Amino acid sequence: MHPSTSTPGSLFDRLLNCPRLFREDRLRTDVIVIASIFLSVVIIAFRPTVNKDGILYLLTAIEFLEGGFSQAFDSYFWPFYSVAIALLHQLTAIPLHYSGYIVTSVCFAIISYAFVQVVRVMGGSRRVQFFALLVVLFQPIIGDYRAGIMRDPGFFAFMLLALLELIRYSKHPTLKSQLIWLAYVVIAFLFRPEMLPIALAAPLSLLFFYDGSWAERFKVAVKFSAVPLLLGIVLGGVVLISSPDIFEKAKPVADVTRYVSELSGLHERMSMASDVISEKILTYTAREDSIYAAYAVFITTLFVNIIRALTPVYALILFACWLKRVVLPIDRFSHGLIQIHAVII
């Protein structure tokens, strides 16, 4: 074959060996960030209308600019994302809604970076990292959110960074990793208080999935928890002293308790649904099985929503990997940690 002739495989191999894309064994950070920001700009340009939730966040930002935290809390019970938008507007004089787009786009860039890095530290090769970038950039649901002003990207961005740092800690336990993990957890918590149960599950992941005897696992879990717990108590005390009524305004566990309440009342709602199904749809002895029909509808709806979130294409790829028993080179701790995050989220 003539040297100038290239097959698709060789072109892809050249791409994976391109120093402008990769540095040593990792996809370059600037490539990830530029690709994510560019994609966000393009999507926002084609969909410039502010989303419904975005209007609430912008109004809360205005309240913060006019009356500080007290007025912001009156507008929304968890206003820290709006505060970030307001502070960027104050520092740069960029219009408020553009400040919202900038904060969200930066968070998506962090998501893209953290996602690829999590794949890398779990053993992903250059090829796997490249496809991980394509997934996080072009997954339709994520792409749809890029045009919005919402706090979820900030939550997921710093949750992924915290996950990344916890995996690093499991491989090389250091005080630096503990402090960085705590910083990411606090920032993610300020975006959404749902980070709290994920943070509390971190020591459990070390206890149940860390390599070693139970005594070694317990020691590692306690050692990891000690510093963040101590600093968390100190930080919480400072916040309470400076603002004694903060929990009445912020209600940090409101969303979590709502989820728990909905879950605990699930069977009652299924019973009500079964009564409707029994009366309107089923006949004769089939009415005795109406509760099973209600749960079948619930499980089917849940399954359809998962497929919709993944999109059929990604769902088919995952299903094909499962059929072929594709096993990724992921260590036991990382695998367990991802499972814990998936269940909580």
Buried (B, 14 or more C-beta within 10 A) or exposed (E): EEEEEEEEEEEEBEBBEEEEBBEEEBBBBEBBBEBBBEBBEEBBEEEEEBBEEBEBBBBBBBBBBEEEBEBBBEBBBBBBBBBBBBBBBBEEEBEBBBBBBBBBBBBBBBBBBBBBBBBBBBEBEBEBBBBBBEBBBEBEEBBEBBBBBBBBBBBBBBBBBBBBBBBBBBEEBEEEBBBBBBBBBBBBBBBBBBBBBBBEBBBBBBBBBBEEEEEEBBBBBEBBBEBBEEBBEEEEEEEEEEBEEBEEBBBBBEBBEEEEEEEEEEEEEBEEBBBEBBEEEBEEEEBEBBBEBBBEBBEEEEEEEEBEEBEEEBBEBEEEEEEEEEEEEBBEBBEBBBEBBEEBE
